[in-house]
Amino acid sequence: MSKTLREFNVIPHGAGKNFLGALQDVIKGVETVKNIEKQIKISNLFDEIYDPFHFNNNYKDYDKTQWDNTVSQKYWSEGLKRKKSTAKKEIIEHLKSCYKGTHHLGYSLPSIPHYGIICILDSVEQRIDLDLLANIKKKNKCSKEKIKDVVKEGNLIHSWEIENMNNYKADYTYDYTSLFHELDPRIITEIVERTEDAFKVKSPVTIADITTLIAKYNKRNQEILYNLTETVNE
């Protein structure tokens, strides 16, 4: 557990935080490659099945704060549209109820300068695509109005992230494209080794096994996004 007893990670909506958590279970030897491949074929959705990606071996601490991260994010997305100063005060007040545990955010917040993990996106288009992907996999209707809302908020959040990226620090960062599209062996090896170190395990699978799972997950995501594009354009 961190010295402050609470840790925040930034992994955007749709960027695979629970899939990476599933891979960590494979690395720890408590889940099989075959079961992950099965889930990729079924829905490619890993939320509510596996813990999110993290390097905290006290993640399941019994007295972890049950804190709602969507509240502060809502304050900030609304604040970006209207009045930032008011939103900052609301976020600070809400954070007072969060005193312990590892919590995942879709984007950084102005009152949190240090993060455990940050996933970097390449562009606003990537943020929008991933948000739409998450909505599709969760069976939310992606009407033209919904897509407009996602695009509008995506632009706001992306501008905020670009403007403030240098103002906060992280224990570990990786970029989405290098991991999922380019299958960068350096990043994949680093994730495996960090997981082994954090949870004091020796992985029963190879780097090649993990790379293959990431490739299959990414391919399925691209198919889902392609089908959305075809449907919207009809």
Rosetta blueprint (number, residue, H / E / L):
1 M L
2 S L
3 K L
4 T L
5 L L
6 R E
7 E E
8 F E
9 N E
10 V E
11 I L
12 P L
13 H L
14 G L
15 A L
16 G L
17 K H
18 N H
19 F H
20 L H
21 G H
22 A H
23 L H
24 Q H
25 D H
26 V H
27 I H
28 K H
29 G L
30 V L
31 E L
32 T L
33 V H
34 K H
35 N H
36 I H
37 E H
38 K H
39 Q H
40 I H
41 K H
42 I H
43 S L
44 N L
45 L L
46 F L
47 D L
48 E L
49 I L
50 Y L
51 D L
52 P L
53 F L
54 H L
55 F L
56 N L
57 N L
58 N L
59 Y L
60 K L
61 D L
62 Y L
63 D L
64 K L
65 T L
66 Q L
67 W L
68 D L
69 N H
70 T H
71 V H
72 S H
73 Q H
74 K H
75 Y H
76 W H
77 S H
78 E H
79 G H
80 L H
81 K H
82 R L
83 K L
84 K H
85 S H
86 T H
87 A H
88 K H
89 K H
90 E H
91 I H
92 I H
93 E H
94 H H
95 L H
96 K L
97 S L
98 C L
99 Y L
100 K L
101 G E
102 T E
103 H E
104 H E
105 L E
106 G L
107 Y L
108 S L
109 L L
110 P L
111 S L
112 I L
113 P L
114 H E
115 Y E
116 G E
117 I E
118 I E
119 C E
120 I E
121 L L
122 D L
123 S L
124 V H
125 E H
126 Q H
127 R H
128 I H
129 D H
130 L H
131 D H
132 L H
133 L H
134 A H
135 N H
136 I H
137 K H
138 K L
139 K L
140 N L
141 K L
142 C L
143 S L
144 K H
145 E H
146 K H
147 I H
148 K H
149 D H
150 V H
151 V H
152 K H
153 E H
154 G H
155 N H
156 L H
157 I H
158 H H
159 S H
160 W H
161 E H
162 I H
163 E H
164 N H
165 M H
166 N H
167 N H
168 Y L
169 K E
170 A E
171 D E
172 Y E
173 T E
174 Y E
175 D E
176 Y H
177 T H
178 S H
179 L H
180 F H
181 H H
182 E L
183 L L
184 D L
185 P H
186 R H
187 I H
188 I H
189 T H
190 E H
191 I H
192 V H
193 E H
194 R H
195 T H
196 E H
197 D H
198 A H
199 F H
200 K L
201 V L
202 K L
203 S L
204 P L
205 V L
206 T L
207 I H
208 A H
209 D H
210 I H
211 T H
212 T H
213 L H
214 I H
215 A H
216 K H
217 Y H
218 N H
219 K H
220 R H
221 N H
222 Q H
223 E H
224 I H
225 L H
226 Y H
227 N H
228 L H
229 T H
230 E H
231 T H
232 V H
233 N H
234 E L
